[in-house]
Each structure stands twice: as structure tokens, then as C-alpha cells.
């Protein structure tokens, strides 16, 4: 397969990021807001999983068109969440082979890719985006699947909180999401901020709305009954300690990575680290850092460029020979 081009796709709840192997960043980003206007039935990915396969097929088609590539000529590396189901894996592979005639496919966990982007093999990766939040321990480059801990706390819930505090029903959800990303911050806000809407008018963003990122540390602010980000990480580490021992846990919590759009807010790594330290009193060596934006996609681009990548692929020939069984245990 070494002669084939490779497309790297991160099919997320809030957007699709795509580009060719070796690129330093995605060259194509299709947001949910952009795509809702051209997809029947709305954006087809919710909580990291495809909920509308006809829409997902069209979204992939739009992605290939935007990249200017013919899918039958390109291997696909598709980023997937830790919470992806076997049924979802089977279906997306089926769509790529049978509808787009791609020559080969590889599915890679976004959390593992984000760690790979740091150049390390051991660590704990907390991923939190528009629709998915989960944490997993990774040892020697492999996800410890018995350590996965999920939280219902997502970027969409932060956006819903902002919408509630703005109390401006005429603004669509995607615009509120942009308001969140541009005006909200951790810690107390000194003043009301102004945001210019797409129609040129302005809206005042009050201090209550601006504090939405604090929900990541204390979900009760939004009356949410779910784990905070620090608690999700602690629970993941405790799973490792219970199942694999203290020595293994110690190898991991010195490299805790925050990945995803919910961690773009300034100061979030220090705040999460302080919270974890308070919950794990007496434990030394805890270190929390933020991954680079689009880290999973970037690492996918690097992985796809590696000489060993061909050995990871599921080829169309094998799929045609063994069918769905060819996927079992592969990804």
C-alpha cells in the first residue's frame, strides 16, 4: 500500500478535520454549523458516534470533495473515540470500503494519538470535546481498556449553559458556541463583554455566562450530576492502581495530558493539576499539561507517514475475503 496516498480524518461531534499524511495541520475543517445547511437531517455525529449513516456518508463525500481527492485512490486513517462501539466501527469500515471503494483503512483512538503527539508512550489522556469526555491510561503506547472512565460533561453542555445565561433565544446554538470560545474564561470576570453577532449587531455577555469553563471543575454550577474533569482523571488512575498496582500507576500520573476543545481555556492545566493533587493527597509527581490543538489529527498524520503503518492496515482485499469478521480485534 506504500504507493497509495493517505487521508487522515477526525470525524468529531463539532467538526470534521481532514488532510493528507505528512501535513502539519488539517487542511480541511468542516464545522457542524457549515454542514447542517447541506446535510439532510442535520449533522450526523452525536457524542462521538454516528447517528445518521446517510448523513455520515454525505459528510465524508463532502470531505473528500473539499480535499480534492478521489477516495478510491487513498488509504484512510480515521480517528475514533475511546467509547466507539464495535457496531459503529464495523459500519464505518463498511461504508468506506463499499460506498467509497477505498483500498485500506485504519482506525486509531484519539486519546492514544494525543499521547503519541507528545513523543511519550506512557501517560493518562483526558479527552473532552463537544460531545465526548473520557479518560484512559496508556502504557507502552497501548490503551489500557480496563482503565477507561467517561464523564457526561461535554462542550455542548458548556455551550447550553452560556445560552441559558444569555437568555437570548434568537441566537442559534453554533453562534453561542462561538461566543463561549471567544469570551469565556476560568476565574472571575471583571466586566461584561461584548460580542459581535454575524448580522453585525452586538450582544452583552454577562459574567455568569463567562464562567462556563468553571463547570469543567465543578459540574454542580450547571446543576449537572456527573464527574468533573479532575475526578474523571483520578478515577482512571485509581482503576489502574486497583487492577495493575501502585508501580504501574506511578509510571502514568506524571504525564497527564488534556486534549480537546474544552481545554483551550487559559490556565486550565494548572487548575486541573491543583484539583487532582487535592484529591490525591500525599502523592507526588503529578503533572498535567495541555495537548496541542488538533493533536490527535497531527499524530495521525505522523503515524500515517511512518514506515510501519502499512502493517496496521485492514485492506479491502481482506475485507472482501472475510467480511465483517476481518474487523474483529483489528482496531
LINQUI-V731980 format. One record per run of one state. SS is the DSSP state (H for helix, E for strand, L for the rest). FROM is the first residue (numbers start at 1). TO is the last residue. If there is no record, write none. Layout:
BEGIN
SS_FROM_TO, SS_FROM_TO
END
This chain:
BEGIN
L_1_4, E_5_11, L_12_14, E_15_20, L_21_27, E_28_31, H_32_36, L_37_44, E_45_46, L_47_48, E_49_50, L_51_52, H_53_67, L_68_70, H_71_73, E_74_80, L_81_85, H_86_98, L_99_103, E_104_109, H_110_116, L_117_122, E_123_128, L_129_132, E_133_139, L_140_141, E_142_143, L_144_144, H_145_147, L_148_148, E_149_150, L_151_154, H_155_166, L_167_172, H_173_183, L_184_192, E_193_196, L_197_201, E_202_205, L_206_206, H_207_216, L_217_218, H_219_222, L_223_228, H_229_244, L_245_245, H_246_250, L_251_255, E_256_259, L_260_260, H_261_263, L_264_267, H_268_279, L_280_287, E_288_290, L_291_294, H_295_305, L_306_308, H_309_312, L_313_313, E_314_315, H_316_327, L_328_331
END
